[in-house]
Amino acid sequence: MSRASNSDPPFLLGFAEIERAIARPARGGSDGYPPYNIERIAKNGSEGPRLRITLAVAGFAANQIEIIVEREQLLIRGRQKDDRERFHLHRGIATRQFQRVFFFAETMQVARATVHHGLLSVELMPPEPEQT
């Protein structure tokens, strides 16, 4: 007699798509770099409510960061080239590449992205409701 796995609770039967979505971040193998915050920003004047993802990207210029949106995924990559012309007496700041993936509802849109004081901020907004 075979036993069901504990990782497949009976109340999730028929929800394979949800199970795959939940499992995706676990497969990412992220090591925690770069650290990030996610904030909920309240409605302010003409701007509606939104989410802000902030990543610590010290040492990266804006042109070294790539932001890609595809299939309810926000992919953020940072790539630095090692400057071979410098001779370091001590090297404590590494030129480290990174990749972070965030999953969001298909209705969310990237409103803007900025780099300021070593922090990358990406704002996500729900679409504007259609006026009838």
Residue pairs with C-beta under 8 A, 6 or more apart in sequence:
4 10
12 18
12 19
21 103
24 101
24 103
25 101
25 103
28 101
30 100
33 96
33 98
34 55
34 56
34 57
34 78
34 98
34 100
35 55
35 56
36 53
36 54
36 55
36 56
36 100
37 52
37 53
37 54
38 51
38 52
38 53
38 54
39 51
39 52
39 54
40 49
40 50
40 51
41 49
41 50
41 51
41 52
41 123
42 49
43 49
47 125
48 125
48 126
48 128
49 125
49 126
50 111
50 123
50 124
50 125
50 126
51 104
51 108
51 123
51 124
51 125
52 121
52 122
52 123
52 124
53 74
53 102
53 121
53 122
53 123
53 124
54 119
54 120
54 121
54 122
55 76
55 100
55 119
55 120
55 122
56 118
56 119
57 65
57 78
57 115
57 118
57 119
57 120
58 118
59 80
59 93
59 95
59 118
60 78
60 80
60 115
60 120
61 115
62 115
64 78
64 79
64 80
65 76
65 77
65 78
65 115
65 120
66 75
66 76
66 77
66 78
66 79
67 74
67 75
67 76
67 110
67 113
67 122
68 74
68 75
68 76
68 77
69 75
69 110
72 103
72 104
72 105
72 106
73 101
73 102
73 103
73 104
74 101
74 102
74 103
74 104
74 110
74 122
74 124
75 99
75 100
75 101
76 98
76 99
76 100
76 101
76 102
76 120
76 122
77 97
77 98
77 99
78 97
78 98
78 99
79 97
80 95
80 96
80 97
81 95
82 95
83 95
104 124
107 126
107 127
108 124
108 125
108 126
109 124
109 125
109 126
109 127
110 122
110 123
110 124
111 123
111 124
111 125
112 122
112 123
113 120
113 121
113 122
113 123
114 120
114 121
115 121
